[in-house]
Structure formats: C-alpha cells, structure tokens
Amino acid sequence: MSTDLAALYVNDARLALGGQDGLLACSPGFAVAEGSRLLLGQPARQRARINPRHSFNRFWSELNQQPLRRPAGRARHHADLAYFHLQSLLAEADDEAGEYLLAVPPWLDAAALALLLGVTQSMNVNVTGLVASGLLPGLAAAAPGPVTVLEAGLHSVWETSVTVGDSVSLTDRELLLRQGLAGLDDLWVRHIAQCFVRQARFDPLHEAAVEQQLYDALPDGLARLDDAPAGRMELQAGGRTHGVELQRRDLVAAAESVYEPLRQRIAAAEGPVFVDHVLARLPGLMDGLDADIRSFSETDLVRAACAAAADIRSDAAAPAFVTRLPRQTASACPAPAATASAPQDPAPTHLLDESGVARRLSEGLLQGSGPGGPMLTRDGVWALQPAKAPVSLNGGVLSEPAELSCGDVLDCDGRRWTLVHVEA
C-alpha cells in the first residue's frame, strides 16, 4: 500500500500508524527473544509470560542506547528494539508513505526524541514533522478555554494541559501515575488469580503457560464487565476447564490506587477532559463523574495529525517539535467521541489482509478460514461470532460474540485481518 502522508503515534501501549482514512497498523510495544528469533508486537505480548526473562516492554518508554542486560537477538539496546519494532509495524502496514508525521506522547523527553529521529533516519523514513500528541485532541474543542488530555502508556499516565484561544497551545505536561496499563494488568491478574484460588482451588500463576492464558483473556474479561455487574472467566489447564465468577465491583476496588488519582484529576478539571479510550473503557473508572468527558483513540490522533499536516511540517532534516497550532486548523480535524464510555469511530466496512487486499464485511465468512470459520454478522454493529477455528481478537481468545470496530485485529488459521472503514 502506498500513501502520500501517514502519521505515527509513538505510544508504547499501541504503536499506531495511519492516515486520514484510518489506521493501517497497530502494535503493542513488546519484544521477546527466543534464541536468534525476535518476536515483536502482539506475538511477543502473547509470549511475554512464557519467556519473562527474555521479554522487553520498556524500550519505547525508556528509549536509550544503554546495553541490554540480557541478549535479544541482534538488538544491543532499547534503540535497536525500537528500530526492529517500527520496522515490523511498517511491514505489517505495507506502507510506503512519502512522508511521516510523529505524534509524540509526553513521556518521551528531548533525548529520547532525538534518538527516535535517529532511528527513523537510519530506516530512511522521511519524518517531516513532530507534534505533541496531547495537543491533537484539543483541536476538536469548539469553545475557547482550558482543555485537559489524559494519555496512558504501558508504564505511566500523563496529563497534558492545553489552552484554546486564537491558537491551540500546550501549556503544561504532568506525570500523574508511574503505573501504566501494564501495571494495571498485573494488578488485575493478581486479583483474578486469587479468585481462582478461592473459588476453584486452582492457581493460574503456578504455570507460565496458564499465566499467559490469563493475561491473554484479560481484555475480553474486562470488556464483559464494562456495563455488567459480573462475568465468568475460564482457563484451560491439565485437560480441565477452571472457571470463576468475577464481580465488577471487586475489580474496581482492586484498582482503587490507580483509579482515585485519575478520578480526582478529572473531577477537578476546568473545561472538557479528553481521555484515552483505553482508560475510558476501564470498568468503573468513569462511574459517577460529573464532568465533560470525551474519549479519543489512536485513530483520532493520526487523523488529526494528518489533517493538520500543513501546520506541523517543518525542516525534514531537523523537524521542529510543534506545541502550538492555529485555531483554524481545528475545523479540519475530526472530533473525538463526546462520551468516555463508548468512543465512536466510523463503522468498519472492510477486512484488510496482510497483503493489503480489502474484503467487504458483507461477504460474511472470513476468506480462507475454512469450514466452521468465524462468521461476521450485523445487528446494528458488526459482531464476530465464536467458531470452530480458534479466533483471536486483538490478542485475546474469542469465547463469545464480540462487537467489532475499526482498528480491531483478527487472527485465525495463521492469517491476520484488520478492520478498516472505506468511504463509499
């Protein structure tokens, strides 16, 4: 696939590449070394608990050239891992954009940013502009005044303060939590493991493969509790099925140390609060908050960056870091959803396979999945039904019908599809 312009959101929780038509590829910042082979992105995430001593997930948040303590294939340091991950992402997207804009989260400091530009230059990636990612949601704010943006990475949560006036300007960035989405997953896994011990007399953390299974099942388990008081989770081990009933209120209570600082900051904010959609979907986080909360996705950010490209571009040899954009730029930028609990991206229309071939969702059965493969149905929204062939949705094992949205990734029978929206 070839595009004139693409934007890269450099968030280690999901490195995202896309343009004004939506996402091309999205990949979590994980790497696992298995002998001479280096797994990257989602495949690495699905092996991280099986091979923890050779697992890496801080190479974006701590981008540097300090020698690795443990071998990682050909990688010598975090910058090498970032290079290989970005290379993998571009290959997955099959993208050959003429120019790239980088949307940079607040946890990348000036030294890391300089190193990132060195990585892209060594790959012959033509970066023509840099912009603070926290500035982009503010472009959708209609009224002048203060705007608060919350972004979550794997290892931290940050607040960006933006002022909307004659221009949209970044005024401050502050670290809210040194615990990010990876730490929150660890917290919930420990809680769920205790539930298994109490209810099923089974410890899922005793064996690495089962622990990995629990981490893989966590996204779907949390999604089921988004608006339900309870949900069941099952794990396979020793030829048996072990199940527990999870209570939403207990998971919320287990995350209180993470939730409370975020809830306090949201409640105290003046003006609209734009919240990373991953945070917005966490069970119970937004409950009872009386604030103008809006969610944004990585799709929103890459589209906004591309829409504002004329004001972000600078010297390709030494791009300037943009922290202020003209107010008129906002009219060209898509508005994030005005609800924190249900981000509204355009509905997916096509499945994009790894070769770049798009297939209409209305054709139903995923091509090549074989008899009993996953069937796509529609009842207001597209939903993926469980099938005889194992299906992975965004890295989690699919055990019941699940709604699909743009950017979702499906894996089945060794093939991968990405849900995209194509204008008629």
C-alpha positions as MATLAB code, in Angstrom:
seq = 'MSTDLAALYVNDARLALGGQDGLLACSPGFAVAEGSRLLLGQPARQRARINPRHSFNRFWSELNQQPLRRPAGRARHHADLAYFHLQSLLAEADDEAGEYLLAVPPWLDAAALALLLGVTQSMNVNVTGLVASGLLPGLAAAAPGPVTVLEAGLHSVWETSVTVGDSVSLTDRELLLRQGLAGLDDLWVRHIAQCFVRQARFDPLHEAAVEQQLYDALPDGLARLDDAPAGRMELQAGGRTHGVELQRRDLVAAAESVYEPLRQRIAAAEGPVFVDHVLARLPGLMDGLDADIRSFSETDLVRAACAAAADIRSDAAAPAFVTRLPRQTASACPAPAATASAPQDPAPTHLLDESGVARRLSEGLLQGSGPGGPMLTRDGVWALQPAKAPVSLNGGVLSEPAELSCGDVLDCDGRRWTLVHVEA';
ca = [
       0.000    0.000    0.000;
       1.298    3.451   -0.824;
       0.127    6.737    0.700;
       1.396   10.281    0.403;
       1.167   11.022    4.123;
       0.963    8.934    7.282;
       1.151    9.684   10.996;
       2.734    7.543   13.705;
       1.501    7.722   17.311;
       4.506    6.660   19.384;
       2.621    5.182   22.343;
       4.213    2.005   23.702;
       0.782    0.629   24.643;
      -0.128    0.528   20.949;
       2.257    1.976   18.379;
      -0.209    3.196   15.753;
       0.319    4.063   12.095;
      -2.393    5.553    9.926;
      -3.687    8.390    7.807;
      -6.862   10.361    7.216;
      -8.616    7.147    6.137;
      -7.877    5.469    9.477;
      -5.373    3.024   10.934;
      -3.001    0.976    8.808;
      -1.435   -0.990   11.667;
      -1.295   -1.009   15.456;
       1.178   -2.943   17.603;
       1.932   -3.061   21.357;
       5.495   -2.303   22.471;
       6.605   -5.827   23.354;
       9.630   -7.859   22.262;
      10.585  -11.421   23.197;
      13.883  -13.051   22.275;
      13.683  -16.785   21.613;
      17.160  -17.882   20.603;
      18.116  -15.984   17.453;
      14.475  -15.129   16.752;
      12.978  -11.836   17.948;
       9.204  -11.660   18.326;
       7.685   -8.180   18.201;
       4.324   -6.593   18.917;
       1.292   -8.791   19.585;
       3.115  -12.133   19.003;
       5.649  -11.043   21.628;
       2.927   -9.972   24.041;
       1.412  -13.449   23.745;
       4.760  -14.998   24.789;
       5.853  -12.473   27.414;
       4.754  -14.575   30.426;
       6.034  -17.803   28.959;
       9.519  -16.352   28.490;
       9.697  -13.492   31.026;
      13.492  -13.384   31.356;
      13.805  -12.529   27.673;
      10.766  -10.251   27.443;
      11.063   -6.483   26.935;
       8.362   -3.804   27.090;
      10.201   -0.644   28.177;
      12.191    0.046   25.023;
       9.885    2.890   23.961;
       9.266    4.484   27.371;
      12.997    4.239   28.190;
      14.420    4.821   24.724;
      18.205    4.827   25.090;
      21.396    3.118   23.975;
      22.408    1.525   27.247;
      23.471   -2.108   26.698;
      20.769   -4.674   27.405;
      21.307   -6.838   30.469;
      20.016   -9.869   28.592;
      20.524  -10.810   24.925;
      17.702  -10.011   22.496;
      18.627  -11.433   19.111;
      20.515   -8.782   17.130;
      19.359   -5.981   19.433;
      22.051   -4.418   21.615;
      19.946   -1.779   23.376;
      16.458   -0.289   23.549;
      17.025    1.830   20.439;
      17.668   -1.357   18.452;
      14.444   -2.904   19.781;
      12.546    0.256   18.813;
      14.117    0.057   15.331;
      13.034   -3.550   14.843;
       9.548   -2.876   16.224;
       8.996    0.097   13.936;
      10.342   -1.918   11.015;
       7.852   -4.666   11.850;
       4.977   -2.178   12.080;
       5.766   -0.675    8.679;
       5.959   -4.146    7.161;
       2.609   -5.074    8.726;
       1.029   -1.923    7.297;
       2.783   -2.469    3.964;
       3.103    1.292    3.996;
       5.298    3.360    1.714;
       4.233    6.871    2.599;
       6.148    9.718    1.078;
       6.265   11.474    4.431;
       5.514   10.743    8.069;
       4.407   12.874   10.981;
       5.210   11.733   14.523;
       2.671   12.298   17.322;
       4.848   12.192   20.432;
       3.482   11.345   23.907;
       4.694   13.316   26.950;
       6.863   10.536   28.395;
       9.394   10.852   25.550;
      11.874   13.562   26.576;
      14.192   15.562   24.292;
      16.978   12.947   24.398;
      14.575   10.134   23.530;
      13.059   12.223   20.755;
      16.489   12.877   19.236;
      17.230    9.157   19.374;
      13.864    8.373   17.773;
      14.693   10.673   14.867;
      17.999    8.846   14.519;
      16.120    5.546   14.344;
      13.757    6.810   11.643;
      16.614    8.315    9.636;
      18.519    5.032    9.711;
      15.389    3.386    8.238;
      15.046    6.069    5.532;
      11.673    7.040    6.982;
      11.016   10.608    5.855;
       9.823   12.394    9.010;
       8.683   15.896    8.113;
       7.037   16.940   11.350;
       6.736   16.320   15.098;
       3.766   17.242   17.249;
       2.899   16.764   20.901;
       0.186   14.100   20.854;
      -1.678   15.788   23.723;
      -2.220   18.841   21.546;
      -4.275   16.948   18.944;
      -7.469   16.186   20.921;
      -7.627   19.867   21.850;
      -8.133   20.731   18.179;
     -11.633   19.286   18.481;
     -12.605   21.622   21.359;
     -15.148   24.074   19.984;
     -15.080   26.701   22.744;
     -12.078   28.737   23.921;
     -10.661   27.882   27.323;
      -8.676   25.177   29.114;
      -8.629   21.560   27.929;
      -7.212   18.555   29.788;
      -5.882   15.487   27.968;
      -5.077   12.173   29.695;
      -2.843    9.657   27.907;
      -1.927    6.173   29.097;
       1.171    4.217   28.157;
       2.350    0.842   29.339;
       4.214    2.333   32.293;
       2.733    5.739   33.077;
      -0.274    8.039   32.767;
       0.244   11.704   31.886;
      -1.840   14.853   31.831;
      -1.397   17.474   29.121;
      -2.899   20.925   29.699;
      -3.977   22.744   26.543;
      -5.345   26.258   26.108;
      -7.717   27.006   23.242;
      -7.761   30.638   22.125;
      -6.549   32.273   18.930;
      -4.348   29.191   18.776;
      -4.385   25.765   20.403;
      -1.361   25.676   22.701;
       0.249   23.172   25.034;
       0.752   24.842   28.397;
       1.918   22.022   30.667;
       2.555   18.279   30.917;
       2.499   16.383   34.199;
       3.144   12.797   35.239;
       0.020   11.565   37.066;
       0.914    7.917   37.656;
       4.116    5.927   37.406;
       1.937    2.880   36.925;
       0.504    2.476   33.457;
      -1.603   -0.079   31.628;
       0.927   -2.892   32.099;
       0.947   -2.352   35.861;
      -2.840   -2.226   35.914;
      -2.961   -5.562   34.061;
      -0.576   -7.031   36.639;
      -2.783   -5.769   39.463;
      -5.918   -7.300   37.956;
      -4.203  -10.588   37.123;
      -3.156  -10.961   40.770;
      -6.723  -10.247   41.889;
      -8.223  -12.713   39.392;
      -5.651  -15.340   40.349;
      -6.811  -15.039   43.960;
     -10.392  -15.530   42.755;
      -9.346  -18.747   41.029;
      -7.621  -19.954   44.193;
     -10.653  -19.187   46.383;
     -13.407  -20.348   44.028;
     -11.786  -23.156   42.028;
      -8.852  -24.213   44.221;
      -6.628  -23.537   41.224;
      -3.597  -21.234   40.975;
      -3.216  -19.912   37.397;
       0.141  -18.299   38.242;
       1.756  -21.641   39.063;
       2.494  -22.455   35.405;
       3.820  -19.932   32.873;
       1.612  -21.121   30.004;
      -1.552  -20.754   32.112;
      -0.422  -17.365   33.413;
      -0.018  -16.285   29.787;
      -3.503  -17.583   29.057;
      -4.852  -15.420   31.881;
      -3.150  -12.295   30.515;
      -4.492  -13.083   27.035;
      -8.027  -13.477   28.405;
      -7.919  -10.243   30.427;
      -9.023   -7.748   27.682;
     -12.178   -9.702   26.870;
     -12.844  -10.327   30.554;
     -12.705   -6.601   31.335;
     -14.809   -5.721   28.297;
     -17.589   -8.011   29.518;
     -17.627   -6.104   32.813;
     -17.815   -2.682   31.207;
     -21.557   -2.469   31.842;
     -22.337   -5.761   33.577;
     -22.127   -6.466   37.321;
     -20.437   -9.835   36.873;
     -18.847  -12.075   34.281;
     -17.311  -15.518   34.011;
     -13.722  -16.302   33.068;
     -12.443  -19.754   32.184;
      -8.923  -21.139   31.756;
      -7.757  -24.471   30.378;
      -5.101  -26.427   32.283;
      -4.273  -30.078   32.823;
      -7.054  -31.176   30.485;
      -9.650  -29.411   32.624;
     -11.646  -26.190   32.461;
     -11.315  -23.954   35.515;
     -13.842  -21.141   35.857;
     -14.569  -18.249   38.189;
     -17.243  -15.602   38.524;
     -15.723  -12.113   38.551;
     -17.521   -9.238   40.233;
     -17.182   -5.825   38.638;
     -17.218   -4.043   41.997;
     -14.300   -6.177   43.220;
     -12.185   -5.394   40.158;
     -12.950   -1.695   40.608;
     -11.940   -1.890   44.272;
      -8.720   -3.709   43.349;
      -7.798   -0.828   41.012;
      -8.592    1.923   43.534;
      -4.940    3.001   43.905;
      -4.842    3.713   40.166;
      -8.385    4.967   39.738;
      -8.535    7.501   42.565;
      -5.805    9.925   41.337;
      -7.325    9.854   37.846;
     -10.860   10.445   39.104;
      -9.681   13.339   41.289;
      -7.906   14.987   38.364;
     -10.876   14.560   36.033;
     -13.302   15.936   38.627;
     -11.094   18.978   39.288;
     -10.506   19.860   35.633;
     -11.808   23.068   34.123;
     -13.303   22.632   30.684;
     -13.555   19.400   28.688;
     -11.412   16.384   29.558;
     -10.218   14.221   26.666;
      -9.446   10.722   27.920;
      -7.504    7.999   26.141;
     -10.167    5.494   25.037;
      -8.343    2.624   26.742;
      -8.722    4.440   30.063;
     -12.294    5.431   29.248;
     -13.300    1.798   28.799;
     -11.857    0.539   32.076;
     -14.651   -0.887   34.248;
     -15.927    1.692   36.720;
     -13.320    4.403   36.176;
     -15.801    6.971   34.842;
     -18.709    5.982   37.091;
     -20.408    8.940   38.760;
     -18.060   11.622   37.408;
     -19.802   14.920   36.699;
     -17.535   16.321   34.008;
     -17.427   16.987   30.266;
     -15.565   13.780   29.411;
     -14.722   12.866   25.846;
     -12.664    9.937   24.647;
     -10.160    9.768   21.827;
      -8.500    6.847   20.075;
      -5.231    6.400   18.221;
      -7.341    6.638   15.052;
      -8.471   10.123   16.111;
      -4.866   11.178   16.738;
      -3.395   10.025   13.427;
      -6.297   11.565   11.519;
      -5.950   14.850   13.388;
      -2.192   14.942   12.746;
      -2.694   14.350    9.019;
      -5.457   16.976    8.860;
      -3.093   19.499   10.483;
      -0.087   18.445    8.388;
       0.407   21.861    6.790;
       0.940   23.408   10.231;
       3.042   20.552   11.613;
       5.521   20.197    8.745;
       8.946   21.736    9.178;
      12.533   21.088    8.078;
      12.779   17.365    7.326;
      16.486   17.448    8.193;
      15.710   18.717   11.717;
      11.960   18.765   12.378;
      10.715   21.234   14.966;
       8.606   19.954   17.867;
       5.170   21.583   17.482;
       3.316   22.570   20.663;
       1.046   25.244   19.155;
      -1.314   25.073   16.188;
      -3.505   27.740   14.608;
      -7.118   27.736   15.747;
      -8.345   27.399   12.151;
      -6.630   24.006   11.993;
      -9.321   22.675   14.318;
     -12.034   22.918   11.671;
     -10.239   20.297    9.566;
      -9.717   17.853   12.429;
     -12.157   15.090   13.342;
     -13.819   15.417   16.736;
     -13.318   12.603   19.238;
     -16.410   10.996   20.711;
     -18.280   13.058   23.273;
     -18.686   10.092   25.612;
     -15.973    8.409   27.602;
     -17.622    5.022   27.714;
     -18.279    4.489   24.030;
     -15.788    6.023   21.558;
     -17.472    6.380   18.162;
     -15.113    5.667   15.288;
     -16.630    5.207   11.826;
     -18.156    1.752   11.473;
     -15.848   -0.802    9.846;
     -16.730   -1.694    6.275;
     -13.848   -3.899    5.131;
     -11.320   -6.505    6.265;
      -7.765   -5.660    5.220;
      -5.465   -8.669    4.983;
      -1.680   -8.649    5.316;
      -1.195   -8.320    1.559;
      -3.239   -5.110    1.507;
      -6.318   -6.670   -0.128;
      -9.593   -5.328    1.255;
     -12.665   -7.574    1.536;
     -16.159   -6.306    2.319;
     -17.539   -7.318    5.697;
     -20.857   -8.001    3.997;
     -19.294  -11.051    2.351;
     -19.578  -12.787    5.719;
     -17.203  -15.707    6.200;
     -13.542  -14.734    6.521;
     -11.920  -15.932    3.330;
      -9.570  -18.835    3.849;
     -10.743  -19.617    7.379;
     -12.220  -22.943    6.300;
     -15.422  -24.687    7.419;
     -16.633  -23.509   10.783;
     -14.599  -20.329   10.485;
     -15.656  -17.072   12.159;
     -18.825  -15.576   10.740;
     -19.367  -11.840   10.668;
     -22.944  -10.778   11.289;
     -24.568   -7.420   11.660;
     -27.245   -6.240   14.030;
     -26.674   -2.520   14.151;
     -22.947   -3.162   14.581;
     -20.634   -5.841   13.254;
     -20.104   -8.723   15.647;
     -17.721  -11.655   15.432;
     -19.255  -14.988   16.416;
     -17.216  -17.774   18.039;
     -16.190  -20.520   15.626;
     -14.673  -23.975   15.480;
     -11.394  -22.479   14.255;
      -9.548  -20.623   17.078;
     -10.030  -16.893   16.673;
      -8.025  -14.135   18.327;
      -9.489  -10.641   18.639;
      -6.838   -8.014   19.490;
      -4.691  -10.735   21.017;
      -7.400  -12.188   23.252;
      -9.045  -15.550   22.688;
     -12.617  -15.103   21.469;
     -15.059  -17.104   23.592;
     -18.333  -15.301   22.871;
     -19.763  -12.860   20.293;
     -17.855   -9.584   20.316;
     -18.575   -6.227   18.728;
     -16.006   -5.071   16.187;
     -14.732   -1.588   15.449;
     -12.149   -0.001   13.182;
      -8.595   -0.924   14.117;
      -9.539   -4.306   15.622;
      -7.207   -7.121   14.577;
      -8.422  -10.676   13.923;
      -6.122  -13.712   13.789;
      -7.367  -17.097   12.541;
      -5.656  -20.097   10.908;
      -2.371  -18.221   10.616;
      -3.924  -15.229    8.857;
      -4.475  -11.693   10.105;
      -7.107   -9.124    9.198;
      -7.519   -5.506   10.304;
     -10.952   -3.857   10.418;
     -10.991   -0.623    8.387;
     -13.529    1.918    7.162;
     -13.586    2.619    3.430;
     -15.710    5.507    2.191;
     -18.221    4.522   -0.490;
];
